[in-house]
Amino acid sequence: AEKMATSAADPPPDLINRYHTLLKHIAAVDRDPALPSAAARAARRRSLQSDLSALGDLALYQRASLAGERASGGFDASRWVIRALAGEPSPEDSEPIRLLDVGAIVSGRYAAAKGCARIDATAIDLHAQDDGVVEADFFEYAAEPSRRAAFDVTVLSLVVNFVPAPARRGHMLRLAAEVTRPRGRVFVVLPAACVVNSRYVTLGSMKQILASVGLPVKDTVRSERLVMFDCVVQDHGERPAPREWKKHLVRPGKDRNNFCVEL
């Protein structure tokens, strides 16, 4: 896709990367052996938070996300999800498909879905910038007992890779399986580089990780920039025994990235 020109109102193109690098450093403060005391950790955390604030208002971060979406060719996961759901019956003849869209920038993308049952979408994001998006932390949102198996479909589009810690990424996948009913669907979209150029993750191992949390992959769609996993949620009684996944070098090389998922 042809890249769009950057306007005077657009933020620096590396804003998202810098934002998430700072989040990663903040998450690692308590594990840093160079910070043995609580006072040292608190001071480091304040310094990182100050750097985060210096990037500007979170609305600027959100605009950077929108700019990144435009530059990537206007990718819209809802189009792929709707195609994948075409022909799937609604859970009840008179009931819509209950869909949770995590990390949504805008709402309403599923409102006019054609070719599948009517979709009732709930869009959430940590820093909502659209009136139709609920401002919520997915980790807290999904932990509510009332939300267990509350959805027929959950969409994690370009959000797992933004979670700063590998173990938290694994936890996000587990929670997606918990909030989605058995036989429901979870769609996970990642940058292709996460599985084709990572030191620690391959396409095959990502499928194994998903299966380990009760999300066996039904179908995989790849493009030049993205890889999309269509997973079917297993009932708890059908899920494999919990398996530990830790960082393990599978592709050495200085030009690789460090994307990793741990369980």
N, C-alpha and C positions, 0 to 999 in steps of 0.2 A: 504494500500500500504506500502511496505517496505521502511523505511527511508533511504536516501542516506547518506553515510559518509561525514563528513565535511572535505574538503581539506584545505591545508594551505592557499590557495588563497581565501577561502570563508570568508565573514565578520561574525561578531558575530550574532548568530541566532536571538537575540532580537533587531537588528538594526531597522527594520521596525517599531516595536512598539515604540521604543524610539523616532524615527524620527517624527512619527505622534503625539505622546504625546507633543513634543515641538511645533509642528504646532498648536495643540489645545490650548496650553497655550498662544502662540502669538496671536491667534485669540481672546482670552478672555481678553487681556490686557485692552482694552478700557472700559470693563464692570466691572473691578475689583474695588470695593469700597475702597480697601486699597491703591489705587493709585489715589488720588484726583486731582493731578496737572498734567499738560501736561509734565512737566519736569520729574516727577516720572514715568509716563507711558513710555516716551521715553527711560529712563534709563533701565527700566525693559525689554523693547523690545530689546534694544541693548544687554542686558545680555542673553536673550533667543536666539537671533540670533547668538551670540558667541558660545553658547552651541550647536546650530545646526551646525555651521561650524566645531566645534570640532569633530563631528561625521565623518568628512572626506568628500571627494569629492562626489557629487551626483551620480557619476558613481558607487561608492561603494554601495549607497542605491539601485541603479538599480540592481546591482549584487545580493544584498540581496533579492530583489523581485524575481529574476530568481531562486535563491537558494530555496526560499520558494515555488515556483511553483514546482520545482523538488521534494522537500520533501513531498508535498501534493499529490504526485502520478502523477505529470505531467498533471494536469487538464488543458484542453484546451477548452474554451467556444465555439470556432468555431465548434467543432464537434457536440455539442448539438444544436447550432443554425442551422447548415446545415440540421441536421435531422428534426428539427422543421419546416424548410422551404420546405422540400421535398414535391413535388406535388403542391406547391403554384405557380401560374402563375406569370410571370414577369409583371410589370405594363404595358408595351407595348411589343408586340411580339418580336420586334427587339431590345429592350432595356434591359440592365442588371439591376439587383437589386442594388440599391445604398445603401451601408451600411456604417455606421459610427461606428468605433470600438474605444471606449473611454478608455484611460488608457492602450493602447496596448504596450506590451514590444517588440514584434517583428511584422513585417509586413508579408504579403504573405500567411497568414493562410487560406484565403478564395479563393485564386487564382485557386486552382484545385478542387473546390467544385463539388461533384457529387451528382446526384439525385435531383437537384433543378436548377432553372434558373441561368445563369451566374451571378456572384457577382462582382460588382465593389466596392471594399472596400477602405475607407479612414481611416487610422489609426492615432490617435493623442495621445499624452501624454505630461504631463507637463514638463518632463525632458527626451526627446527622446534619446534612446541609439542605435537605429537602423536607418540606412539610409532611410528606407522606411516609417518611422514613422514621422509625422509632429509634431514639437514641438509647443504645443499650450495649453493654459489654457481653459478647456472646457467652463467655465463660460463666458469668453470673446468670445470664438469661437462661441458659440451658440447664443450669444446676437446680432450677426451681422444680420441685416434684410434680407440679401440675403440668409441666411441659414434657414429661416423659411420654414418648410415642404420640405427641400431640400433632405431628405433621405427617403428611403422606410423602412429601418431597422436601429435601433440604439441599440448597445450592451454596457451595463454598467456591466462589469464583474469584481467583487471584487474591485470596486472603490467607491461605495456609502459609504461603511463602513470605508473608509480611509479619507473621508471628515470630518474635525475636529468638526464642529458645527452642531447640529441637524437641525437647520433652513436652513443651507446651503445644507444639504442632501435633504431636501424637495424641495429646489430651483433647485437642480440638476435634480430631477425627473420631475419637471415642464418643465425645459428646454429640457429634452429628448422628452417630448410630443410635444414641439414646433418645434423642428428641424425635426420631423418625420411626414410624410404626414398622413392625416386621413385614417384609415383602414390599415395603416402600422403597424409595430411591434416594440416593445421595449422589450429587454431581460435584466432582472436585476438578477444578481447572487450575493448572499450574503453567508458568512459563516453561517452554520446552527445555530450556537450559537446565532446569532443576533435575531432569532425568536423563538428559543426553550429554551433559557436560559437568555433572557434579562429581566431586571426588568420592562421595559416599553413597549416592543413590543412583540406581539404574531404573529403566522402565519396569523391568521384571521385579526388582526388589520393592518398588513402590506399590505394585499390585499385591505383593506378599504382605506388605505392611497394612494395606487396606483390608485384605482378607483377615488379618490377625485381629482386627478390631470389629469383625462382623460385617465387613463391607466388601464381599467378593465382587470383582469387576465383571460386569456383564458385557461391556463394550468400551473400546478406547478409540478416540478420534484424535488425530494429530494434524497439526498444521506446521508451517515453518517456525512459528513463534510459540505455539501453545500445545499442550497436551490435555485432553479432557477425559476423565474417568467417569463412566456411568456404572454406579454400584447398586446392588440390591441388598437391602438390610436383612440380615439373618435374625431369626428368633434366638433368644439367649441360649436355649437348649441345643441349638444347632451350631453355635459358634465354637471355634477351636479353642483348646486350652490357651490361656494367656502366654504369649511369647515375648521375650525381651529382645528389643532391637536397640543396639548401641552403635555409635559412630564407628565405622569400619572402612578403611581405605580400599576402594575398588578400582579407582582410576587415578593413578598418580599423574602429576603434570602441573607445571606452574600456571598454566592458563585455565585451569579448572576453577569452578566455584565451590563454595562450602555448604551448599544446601544439604540439609540432613533432617531426618525425622527419627525420633527415639521413642520407644515404648518401654 
